[in-house]
């Protein structure tokens, strides 16, 4: 996903075992969870395994 969105969006990964405070701050209860931010604010959240095409579509919708 990151490679297909180069320059459009940043895709990052956090190990919540090592960063438990961050997981608590964003109320991450299940793995995998993808939190979509725009201008520093959470705008959407996806829990569970999702297809690459679904994620790219959702990120494009959020950037408009």
C-alpha angles and dihedrals in degrees: 000000000000093000093052092050098046108153094006101073141354118242115196136176128214127195100222091195088066096035104041094151090059091048090052092046091056095036095240106178103157135043124255101036123158117200116197116210131190120187089349095305127108110248102167143003133204123195123197133019113323131186118257092240091054092052094047091049092050093048091050091050090051094050092058 
